[in-house]
Amino acid sequence: MKLILMQMIYFILPAVFLIALSFMVMNLPAFGAAPKGKRLERIKQSKLYKNRQFQNISHTPNITEGYSTLKVTYDFILGKKDPLLKPLKMIPSVHTDLKKLDKDQEVFIWLGHSSYYLQTDGVSFLVDPVLSLYGSPFKYFNKAFKGSDIFKPEDIPNLDYLVITHDHFDHLDYPTVKSIKDRTGRAIVPLGAGAHLERWGYPEEKLIEEEWGAEVLLKNNIKISFTPARHFSGRKIKQNNTLWTSYVLETPTKKIFLGGDSGYDSHFKAIGEQFGPFDYAVLENGQYDEAWRYIHALPEDVIQAAIDLRAQNTIPVHSSKFALALHPWNEPLQKVTDLGKEKGLNILTPMIGEVLDMNALDHQFNHWWEA
């Protein structure tokens, strides 16, 4: 009996320790907060929330049919890596001083991965800023490529609006978002994600927190609409307790689609029919794999999405900073430009930090990823 008791103790103590350690880690500020109180009640009343989680329009498994989670995990961790998974040298980029931009300039500036700064009609927006050196909650894990990390939180000027598409760590970065809190007018987030920002010091009155179908009037007669995406969410073990979204930005002079992470689906055509054509569509193109094509678009899906949206100009993002998939680092840009050329689309590919003049009629950018 004593032996059995001792064996149980030796088994239980490590288990208790691991549970306690996991609880401590998951309660670090970087992991944000779960929705509760009035926010949770609002979520439960949403038509998008069923079976205790937010749902996509179509059935959306995380893993494509014919693939196994075990095999995908093995390939990602232990499988043979492409020699160009990460760049062999510093990637080209240019450090534009965002604080010296004239507020009347109409510009888009890619900051790497899915982070970008734009000014239109006298209003500034910062979308999905991840300006830490790591695309994860932990230092020394998933480090940014050299040359892609030239922008820091302190480079961000006073903002009218911070815009977040969903709460994954490579789109909602705790150090960045906390650092710019006092320089941010208001934050626009999908339903549930406001819990993270409130934990990090953003007051409720600074949050514009809505679900698909909502329309909000912003400064200077600009309207933002919350529109569908095909993805998932979660910073902790529980997934999909916060919503993911794309946005339509309608200004007195332009229509801009802000894509966010999304697999291809019918929502692109529906958005194009309701809001299009678009002057610019910012679409996620990178960190993809056939095994998860339902939640991350392949390059050919990006092209079809641009066609569905009736986009006059398409700006691909979600690449060139972190290795979150197994394709070569520069494959997304090469494929989407080649495919776009075949379809006669305007695919705009500025370097990180390069100014894209949104009033220009003829954009010319080098294939810098081939250098």
LOTITOR-456880 format. One record per residue (C-alpha): residue number from 0; x negated, y negated, z. Coordinates in steps of 0.25 Angstrom, whole numbers, plus 5000, padded with zeros to 4 digits. Example, Ala and Ser with C-alpha at 12.3 -4.5 7.8 and 13.67 -1.06 7.14 Angstrom:
BEGIN
   num      x      y      z
     0   4951   5018   5031
     1   4945   5004   5029
! end
This chain:
BEGIN
   num      x      y      z
     0   5000   5000   5000
     1   4989   4990   5003
     2   4982   4994   4990
     3   4995   4991   4983
     4   4997   4978   4990
     5   4982   4973   4987
     6   4984   4977   4972
     7   4997   4968   4972
     8   4990   4957   4979
     9   4978   4957   4968
    10   4988   4957   4957
    11   4998   4946   4963
    12   4987   4936   4967
    13   4981   4934   4953
    14   4995   4934   4947
    15   4999   4923   4958
    16   4986   4915   4955
    17   4989   4915   4940
    18   5003   4911   4942
    19   4999   4900   4951
    20   4988   4896   4941
    21   4997   4895   4930
    22   5007   4887   4938
    23   4996   4877   4941
    24   4991   4876   4927
    25   5005   4874   4921
    26   5008   4863   4931
    27   4996   4855   4926
    28   5001   4841   4921
    29   4997   4845   4906
    30   5008   4856   4906
    31   5018   4845   4908
    32   5032   4848   4915
    33   5044   4856   4912
    34   5057   4849   4910
    35   5066   4848   4922
    36   5077   4840   4928
    37   5085   4831   4918
    38   5075   4835   4907
    39   5078   4849   4909
    40   5093   4847   4909
    41   5092   4839   4896
    42   5084   4851   4890
    43   5094   4861   4894
    44   5105   4853   4887
    45   5098   4852   4874
    46   5103   4860   4862
    47   5089   4864   4859
    48   5087   4871   4872
    49   5092   4885   4873
    50   5088   4897   4881
    51   5079   4888   4890
    52   5071   4882   4879
    53   5071   4873   4867
    54   5073   4880   4854
    55   5069   4878   4839
    56   5080   4876   4828
    57   5075   4890   4823
    58   5071   4903   4830
    59   5056   4900   4832
    60   5047   4911   4838
    61   5033   4906   4842
    62   5027   4918   4834
    63   5030   4920   4820
    64   5036   4934   4816
    65   5026   4944   4813
    66   5016   4938   4823
    67   5014   4942   4838
    68   5011   4933   4849
    69   5000   4943   4854
    70   4993   4943   4840
    71   4994   4927   4839
    72   4988   4925   4852
    73   4977   4935   4850
    74   4973   4928   4836
    75   4974   4915   4843
    76   4965   4918   4855
    77   4956   4930   4850
    78   4958   4930   4835
    79   4947   4926   4825
    80   4947   4911   4823
    81   4946   4903   4810
    82   4932   4896   4809
    83   4939   4883   4806
    84   4949   4884   4818
    85   4942   4872   4823
    86   4934   4862   4814
    87   4919   4864   4813
    88   4916   4850   4815
    89   4923   4837   4820
    90   4936   4834   4812
    91   4937   4820   4805
    92   4945   4810   4813
    93   4945   4795   4815
    94   4948   4788   4828
    95   4958   4777   4825
    96   4960   4767   4836
    97   4975   4768   4839
    98   4975   4756   4848
    99   4971   4747   4837
   100   4981   4751   4828
   101   4991   4739   4824
   102   5005   4743   4829
   103   5011   4740   4816
   104   5002   4750   4809
   105   5010   4762   4804
   106   5000   4773   4806
   107   4999   4788   4809
   108   4987   4793   4816
   109   4984   4808   4819
   110   4977   4810   4832
   111   4975   4825   4830
   112   4983   4838   4831
   113   4998   4833   4832
   114   4994   4819   4839
   115   4997   4807   4831
   116   4999   4792   4833
   117   5008   4784   4824
   118   5013   4770   4823
   119   5025   4766   4815
   120   5034   4754   4815
   121   5027   4748   4826
   122   5028   4760   4836
   123   5017   4770   4840
   124   5019   4785   4842
   125   5009   4795   4847
   126   5014   4809   4844
   127   5009   4822   4852
   128   4996   4816   4857
   129   4986   4827   4861
   130   4973   4818   4863
   131   4966   4827   4873
   132   4954   4836   4869
   133   4962   4848   4871
   134   4976   4853   4865
   135   4980   4861   4878
   136   4982   4858   4892
   137   4968   4862   4896
   138   4955   4856   4893
   139   4945   4864   4885
   140   4956   4872   4877
   141   4960   4869   4863
   142   4950   4857   4861
   143   4952   4847   4850
   144   4943   4848   4838
   145   4932   4838   4837
   146   4936   4825   4829
   147   4951   4828   4833
   148   4950   4823   4847
   149   4946   4808   4844
   150   4959   4802   4850
   151   4961   4801   4865
   152   4973   4797   4873
   153   4966   4784   4876
   154   4966   4781   4861
   155   4982   4780   4861
   156   4987   4766   4861
   157   5000   4761   4868
   158   5011   4770   4862
   159   5026   4768   4859
   160   5029   4782   4859
   161   5022   4796   4862
   162   5029   4807   4854
   163   5028   4822   4858
   164   5034   4833   4850
   165   5032   4844   4860
   166   5025   4848   4872
   167   5014   4857   4868
   168   5000   4854   4872
   169   4995   4850   4858
   170   5006   4840   4857
   171   5008   4835   4871
   172   4995   4832   4878
   173   4995   4829   4893
   174   4982   4821   4894
   175   4986   4812   4882
   176   5001   4810   4885
   177   4997   4806   4899
   178   4986   4797   4895
   179   4995   4789   4886
   180   5007   4788   4895
   181   5005   4773   4899
   182   5003   4769   4884
   183   5016   4777   4879
   184   5029   4769   4878
   185   5038   4782   4877
   186   5036   4796   4874
   187   5045   4804   4865
   188   5046   4819   4868
   189   5055   4831   4865
   190   5065   4835   4876
   191   5058   4841   4888
   192   5044   4836   4885
   193   5046   4824   4893
   194   5044   4832   4906
   195   5029   4833   4902
   196   5028   4818   4900
   197   5035   4815   4913
   198   5025   4824   4921
   199   5014   4816   4914
   200   5019   4802   4919
   201   5029   4798   4907
   202   5042   4792   4914
   203   5055   4797   4909
   204   5059   4784   4903
   205   5046   4785   4893
   206   5051   4798   4887
   207   5060   4799   4875
   208   5063   4814   4876
   209   5073   4820   4866
   210   5077   4833   4858
   211   5079   4835   4844
   212   5090   4826   4838
   213   5087   4814   4847
   214   5084   4801   4841
   215   5077   4790   4848
   216   5075   4775   4844
   217   5061   4770   4847
   218   5054   4757   4846
   219   5055   4748   4833
   220   5068   4756   4828
   221   5060   4769   4827
   222   5068   4782   4829
   223   5063   4795   4833
   224   5071   4808   4832
   225   5068   4821   4839
   226   5068   4832   4828
   227   5066   4847   4828
   228   5053   4855   4828
   229   5051   4870   4828
   230   5041   4873   4839
   231   5041   4875   4854
   232   5036   4868   4867
   233   5030   4871   4881
   234   5018   4867   4889
   235   5020   4878   4900
   236   5024   4893   4899
   237   5039   4889   4896
   238   5041   4885   4881
   239   5051   4876   4875
   240   5056   4869   4887
   241   5053   4856   4880
   242   5057   4853   4866
   243   5048   4851   4853
   244   5052   4841   4843
   245   5048   4833   4830
   246   5052   4819   4828
   247   5057   4809   4817
   248   5052   4795   4818
   249   5060   4785   4810
   250   5055   4771   4810
   251   5060   4759   4802
   252   5049   4762   4791
   253   5046   4777   4792
   254   5051   4791   4795
   255   5041   4800   4802
   256   5042   4815   4806
   257   5034   4819   4819
   258   5034   4834   4817
   259   5028   4840   4830
   260   5025   4855   4830
   261   5035   4863   4822
   262   5036   4876   4814
   263   5044   4874   4801
   264   5059   4875   4801
   265   5071   4869   4796
   266   5070   4857   4805
   267   5060   4850   4796
   268   5070   4850   4784
   269   5082   4845   4794
   270   5073   4834   4799
   271   5069   4830   4785
   272   5084   4829   4780
   273   5088   4821   4792
   274   5077   4811   4794
   275   5068   4813   4781
   276   5061   4809   4773
   277   5049   4806   4782
   278   5038   4796   4779
   279   5029   4805   4788
   280   5030   4819   4794
   281   5020   4823   4804
   282   5020   4838   4804
   283   5012   4848   4812
   284   5003   4856   4804
   285   4992   4865   4811
   286   4991   4875   4822
   287   5000   4884   4815
   288   5000   4899   4812
   289   5009   4909   4805
   290   5012   4915   4818
   291   5018   4903   4824
   292   5024   4896   4811
   293   5037   4894   4818
   294   5031   4884   4827
   295   5020   4878   4819
   296   5021   4875   4805
   297   5012   4880   4794
   298   5006   4871   4784
   299   5016   4875   4774
   300   5027   4873   4784
   301   5022   4859   4786
   302   5023   4856   4771
   303   5038   4861   4771
   304   5041   4853   4783
   305   5036   4840   4777
   306   5045   4843   4764
   307   5057   4846   4773
   308   5055   4833   4781
   309   5053   4825   4768
   310   5040   4819   4773
   311   5033   4809   4764
   312   5020   4811   4772
   313   5016   4823   4781
   314   5006   4822   4792
   315   5001   4835   4797
   316   4996   4836   4811
   317   4994   4847   4822
   318   4980   4851   4817
   319   4965   4847   4818
   320   4964   4845   4833
   321   4966   4859   4840
   322   4965   4873   4836
   323   4979   4879   4840
   324   4980   4889   4829
   325   4971   4898   4821
   326   4970   4891   4807
   327   4958   4882   4803
   328   4959   4868   4809
   329   4960   4861   4796
   330   4969   4871   4789
   331   4982   4864   4793
   332   4978   4851   4785
   333   4973   4858   4773
   334   4985   4867   4771
   335   4995   4856   4774
   336   4988   4846   4764
   337   4987   4857   4753
   338   5001   4862   4755
   339   5006   4847   4755
   340   4999   4844   4742
   341   5006   4856   4735
   342   5019   4850   4740
   343   5016   4836   4736
   344   5017   4831   4751
   345   5009   4820   4757
   346   5001   4826   4768
   347   4994   4816   4776
   348   4981   4821   4784
   349   4974   4809   4791
   350   4962   4813   4800
   351   4964   4812   4815
   352   4965   4797   4818
   353   4966   4792   4804
   354   4976   4782   4801
   355   4988   4786   4793
   356   4995   4773   4788
   357   5010   4777   4787
   358   5013   4765   4778
   359   5003   4770   4767
   360   5009   4776   4755
   361   4997   4784   4751
   362   4989   4791   4762
   363   4976   4797   4759
   364   4969   4806   4769
   365   4956   4815   4767
   366   4956   4830   4769
   367   4948   4828   4782
   368   4949   4842   4787
   369   4941   4847   4775
   370   4929   4839   4779
! end
